[in-house]
Amino acid sequence: MLKAFVFPGQGSQFPGMCKDLYDAYPEAREMCQAADRLLGFSLTGVMFEGTADDLKQTKVTQPAVFLHSVVAQRLMNIETPAMVAGHSLGEFSALVACGALRFEDALLLVSARAQAMQAACEANPGTMAAVLGLPDEKVAEVCAAQSGVVVAANFNCPGQIVISGEIEAIDAACVAMKEAGARRALRLPVGGAFHSPLMQPAAEALQEAILKTEFRKPFCPIYQNVSAKAEVEPEIIRENLLKQLTAPVRWTQSVQNMIADGATEFYEFGPGDVLKNLIRKINPDVQVG
């Protein structure tokens, strides 16, 4: 029975997140207080007492989801994982869980990532849209036929793909997706075109921070978004993390590969349970906890 640990990304945050763990466990309090000190502002104050709108601030959302995820995993009395993966932002939590990154280093990278992405969104306005009911290949074909920047960004589960790009191109693609037989194709309430070429400025801004950070050999494989394959070499992990902002999240393929490599139980750590639901759709035969 091989256990896989998985970690969610941006969008899973909620007001009051992590407060129950903070109140109940000294280790959680220590990690949360350390995060506040490292970031130079009260992240936990916003997490515990802020509104949903407060939590949507880019400098808050990504560190908040990361912190909640890492704290939750540290506190759970579950055997060491055989493999890990994270969805987009969640890949940083996964890197901590497998020992490739120190908690403090990963938190600072997440904060830098959030600020770089916000700047890229302001410089290159874009958006994303969910497409339901079309195979991967058809979505890619429709995207390629559009003028302007529009690409498949998140392969979440069979029949559920998120596209990303310029606003007009996304709107045109949504019409084309419906004409191609999509059950739904609708824009999402996001502030930018994540995992698309429009994030290239963010990738460049984050590159120096990633190159300066120490990556260690993980004690178990991490299935990274860019390759969907098991990775254990620190330099490959670092390179994939640099590519992640402009490349698609291959979540369906990652989960399929983890199962092919022996994963029988999946445990999601962090706010919400979005990954549990996706994994059940990818393969209903595996255990999800």
C-alpha positions as CSV (number, residue, x, y, z in Angstrom):
1,M,0.0,0.0,0.0
2,L,1.9,3.1,-1.2
3,K,0.8,6.4,0.1
4,A,0.8,9.6,-2.0
5,F,0.6,13.1,-0.4
6,V,-1.0,15.9,-2.6
7,F,-1.3,19.6,-2.0
8,P,-3.8,22.1,-3.4
9,G,-3.2,25.4,-5.1
10,Q,-4.6,28.9,-5.2
11,G,-8.4,29.1,-4.9
12,S,-8.8,26.7,-2.0
13,Q,-8.4,29.5,0.7
14,F,-11.2,30.4,3.1
15,P,-11.7,32.8,6.0
16,G,-10.5,31.3,9.3
17,M,-8.2,28.9,7.5
18,C,-5.7,27.1,9.8
19,K,-7.0,28.7,13.0
20,D,-8.2,25.4,14.4
21,L,-4.7,23.9,14.0
22,Y,-3.1,27.1,15.4
23,D,-5.3,26.9,18.5
24,A,-4.9,23.2,19.1
25,Y,-1.2,22.5,18.4
26,P,2.0,24.3,19.7
27,E,3.9,23.2,16.5
28,A,1.3,24.9,14.4
29,R,1.6,28.1,16.4
30,E,5.4,28.0,16.0
31,M,5.2,27.6,12.3
32,C,2.5,30.3,11.8
33,Q,4.5,32.8,14.0
34,A,7.6,32.0,12.1
35,A,5.8,32.7,8.8
36,D,4.6,36.1,10.1
37,R,8.2,37.0,11.1
38,L,9.7,35.9,7.7
39,L,7.1,37.7,5.6
40,G,7.2,40.9,7.7
41,F,3.4,41.2,8.2
42,S,0.7,39.3,10.0
43,L,-0.3,36.7,7.4
44,T,-2.1,34.7,10.1
45,G,-4.1,37.8,11.1
46,V,-5.6,37.9,7.6
47,M,-6.0,34.1,7.5
48,F,-7.8,34.0,10.9
49,E,-9.8,37.2,10.8
50,G,-9.8,38.5,7.3
51,T,-12.7,38.4,4.8
52,A,-12.8,36.4,1.6
53,D,-11.8,39.5,-0.3
54,D,-8.8,40.1,2.1
55,L,-7.6,36.6,1.3
56,K,-7.8,37.2,-2.4
57,Q,-4.8,39.6,-2.2
58,T,-2.0,38.0,-4.1
59,K,0.6,38.6,-1.4
60,V,-1.7,36.8,1.1
61,T,-3.4,34.0,-1.0
62,Q,-0.4,32.0,-2.0
63,P,1.5,32.1,1.3
64,A,-1.7,31.3,3.2
65,V,-2.5,28.2,1.2
66,F,1.1,27.1,1.4
67,L,1.3,27.6,5.2
68,H,-2.0,25.8,5.9
69,S,-0.9,22.9,3.7
70,V,2.5,22.4,5.3
71,V,1.2,22.8,8.8
72,A,-1.6,20.3,8.2
73,Q,0.8,17.7,6.8
74,R,3.3,18.2,9.6
75,L,0.6,17.5,12.2
76,M,-0.9,14.4,10.7
77,N,0.3,11.1,12.1
78,I,0.6,9.3,8.8
79,E,3.5,7.2,7.6
80,T,6.1,8.8,5.3
81,P,4.8,9.2,1.8
82,A,6.1,7.1,-1.1
83,M,5.5,10.0,-3.5
84,V,4.2,13.6,-3.5
85,A,2.7,16.1,-5.9
86,G,1.1,19.5,-5.7
87,H,-1.3,21.4,-8.0
88,S,0.5,24.6,-9.2
89,L,1.2,26.6,-6.0
90,G,0.8,23.3,-4.2
91,E,4.1,22.0,-5.7
92,F,6.0,24.2,-3.2
93,S,4.2,22.4,-0.3
94,A,5.0,19.1,-1.9
95,L,8.7,20.0,-2.1
96,V,8.7,20.7,1.6
97,A,6.9,17.4,2.3
98,C,9.5,15.4,0.5
99,G,12.5,17.2,1.9
100,A,13.6,19.0,-1.2
101,L,13.0,22.5,0.3
102,R,13.2,23.9,3.8
103,F,9.9,25.3,5.0
104,E,11.4,28.8,5.4
105,D,13.0,28.8,1.9
106,A,9.8,27.6,0.3
107,L,7.7,30.3,2.1
108,L,10.0,33.0,0.8
109,L,9.9,31.6,-2.7
110,V,6.1,31.4,-2.6
111,S,5.9,35.1,-1.5
112,A,8.3,36.1,-4.3
113,R,6.2,34.0,-6.7
114,A,3.0,35.8,-5.7
115,Q,4.5,39.2,-6.1
116,A,6.0,38.3,-9.5
117,M,2.7,36.9,-10.7
118,Q,0.8,40.0,-9.6
119,A,3.2,42.3,-11.5
120,A,2.9,40.1,-14.6
121,C,-0.9,40.3,-14.4
122,E,-0.8,44.1,-14.3
123,A,1.7,44.3,-17.2
124,N,-0.1,41.7,-19.4
125,P,-3.8,41.5,-18.5
126,G,-5.3,38.1,-19.1
127,T,-7.8,35.6,-17.8
128,M,-8.7,31.9,-17.6
129,A,-11.8,29.8,-18.5
130,A,-13.0,26.3,-17.5
131,V,-13.9,23.9,-20.4
132,L,-16.0,20.9,-19.5
133,G,-16.9,17.9,-21.6
134,L,-14.1,17.9,-24.3
135,P,-11.1,15.7,-24.6
136,D,-7.6,17.1,-24.1
137,E,-6.7,16.9,-27.7
138,K,-9.8,18.8,-28.9
139,V,-9.2,21.6,-26.4
140,A,-5.6,22.0,-27.6
141,E,-6.8,22.0,-31.2
142,V,-9.4,24.7,-30.6
143,C,-6.8,26.8,-28.7
144,A,-4.3,26.5,-31.5
145,A,-6.9,27.7,-34.0
146,Q,-7.5,31.1,-32.2
147,S,-5.7,34.3,-32.9
148,G,-4.0,35.8,-29.9
149,V,-2.6,33.9,-26.9
150,V,-4.7,31.1,-25.6
151,V,-3.4,27.8,-24.3
152,A,-4.5,24.8,-22.2
153,A,-3.3,25.6,-18.7
154,N,-4.7,23.0,-16.3
155,F,-5.5,19.4,-17.2
156,N,-7.4,18.8,-14.0
157,C,-9.2,15.5,-14.8
158,P,-10.7,14.0,-17.9
159,G,-13.2,16.4,-19.4
160,Q,-12.2,19.3,-17.1
161,I,-9.6,21.6,-18.5
162,V,-8.7,25.2,-17.8
163,I,-7.5,27.5,-20.6
164,S,-5.5,30.7,-20.2
165,G,-4.5,33.7,-22.2
166,E,-5.5,37.1,-23.5
167,I,-9.0,38.2,-22.6
168,E,-10.4,38.5,-26.2
169,A,-8.7,35.3,-27.2
170,I,-10.3,33.5,-24.2
171,D,-13.7,34.8,-25.0
172,A,-13.4,33.7,-28.7
173,A,-12.1,30.3,-27.5
174,C,-15.1,29.8,-25.2
175,V,-17.5,30.3,-28.2
176,A,-15.4,27.9,-30.3
177,M,-15.3,25.3,-27.5
178,K,-19.1,25.3,-27.2
179,E,-19.4,25.0,-31.0
180,A,-17.0,22.0,-30.8
181,G,-19.3,20.3,-28.3
182,A,-18.2,21.5,-24.9
183,R,-20.8,21.1,-22.1
184,R,-19.6,24.4,-20.6
185,A,-17.0,27.0,-21.4
186,L,-16.9,29.9,-19.1
187,R,-14.5,32.5,-17.8
188,L,-13.2,32.2,-14.2
189,P,-13.0,35.0,-11.6
190,V,-9.2,35.1,-11.7
191,G,-6.8,38.1,-12.0
192,G,-4.5,36.8,-14.7
193,A,-3.5,34.3,-17.4
194,F,-1.7,31.8,-15.1
195,H,0.3,29.0,-16.7
196,S,0.5,30.7,-20.1
197,P,3.1,32.7,-22.0
198,L,1.8,35.9,-20.4
199,M,3.5,34.8,-17.2
200,Q,6.9,34.9,-18.8
201,P,7.8,38.2,-16.9
202,A,7.0,36.4,-13.6
203,A,9.2,33.5,-14.5
204,E,12.0,35.8,-15.2
205,A,11.5,37.7,-12.0
206,L,11.4,34.5,-10.0
207,Q,14.4,32.9,-11.6
208,E,17.0,34.6,-9.5
209,A,15.3,33.6,-6.2
210,I,15.0,30.0,-7.3
211,L,18.6,29.8,-8.5
212,K,19.8,31.2,-5.2
213,T,17.7,28.7,-3.1
214,E,19.2,25.4,-2.0
215,F,17.4,22.3,-3.4
216,R,18.1,19.0,-1.7
217,K,17.6,15.5,-2.9
218,P,14.1,14.4,-1.8
219,F,13.6,11.3,0.1
220,C,10.8,10.3,-2.3
221,P,9.8,11.3,-5.8
222,I,7.9,14.4,-6.6
223,Y,5.6,14.3,-9.6
224,Q,6.0,17.8,-11.0
225,N,3.4,19.8,-13.0
226,V,5.6,20.4,-16.0
227,S,6.6,16.8,-16.7
228,A,4.0,14.8,-14.7
229,K,6.9,12.4,-14.1
230,A,8.7,11.2,-10.9
231,E,11.6,13.5,-10.3
232,V,14.4,13.1,-7.7
233,E,17.3,15.1,-9.0
234,P,17.6,18.6,-7.4
235,E,18.6,20.4,-10.5
236,I,15.8,18.9,-12.6
237,I,13.3,19.8,-9.9
238,R,14.7,23.4,-9.9
239,E,14.5,23.6,-13.7
240,N,10.9,22.3,-13.7
241,L,9.9,24.8,-11.1
242,L,11.3,27.6,-13.2
243,K,9.2,26.4,-16.2
244,Q,6.1,26.0,-14.1
245,L,4.6,29.5,-14.4
246,T,4.4,29.4,-18.2
247,A,3.7,25.6,-18.7
248,P,0.5,23.7,-18.1
249,V,-0.4,21.9,-14.9
250,R,-0.5,18.2,-16.0
251,W,-2.5,17.0,-13.0
252,T,-4.5,14.2,-14.7
253,Q,-1.2,12.8,-16.1
254,S,0.6,13.2,-12.8
255,V,-2.1,11.2,-10.9
256,Q,-2.2,8.6,-13.6
257,N,1.5,8.2,-13.4
258,M,1.5,8.0,-9.6
259,I,-1.1,5.2,-9.8
260,A,0.9,3.4,-12.5
261,D,3.9,3.6,-10.2
262,G,2.0,1.9,-7.3
263,A,0.1,4.6,-5.4
264,T,-3.0,3.1,-3.8
265,E,-3.9,5.8,-1.2
266,F,-4.0,9.6,-1.7
267,Y,-4.0,12.1,1.2
268,E,-4.7,15.8,0.5
269,F,-3.2,18.3,2.9
270,G,-4.4,21.9,3.0
271,P,-7.6,24.0,2.8
272,G,-10.5,22.3,1.0
273,D,-10.8,19.0,-0.8
274,V,-10.6,19.9,-4.5
275,L,-7.8,17.4,-5.3
276,K,-9.7,14.6,-3.6
277,N,-12.6,15.1,-6.0
278,L,-10.3,15.4,-9.0
279,I,-8.5,12.2,-8.1
280,R,-11.8,10.3,-7.7
281,K,-12.7,11.4,-11.3
282,I,-9.3,10.4,-12.6
283,N,-9.5,6.9,-11.0
284,P,-12.4,6.0,-8.8
285,D,-10.6,2.8,-7.6
286,V,-7.9,4.4,-5.5
287,Q,-8.5,5.3,-1.8
288,V,-8.6,9.1,-1.1
289,G,-8.3,10.4,2.4
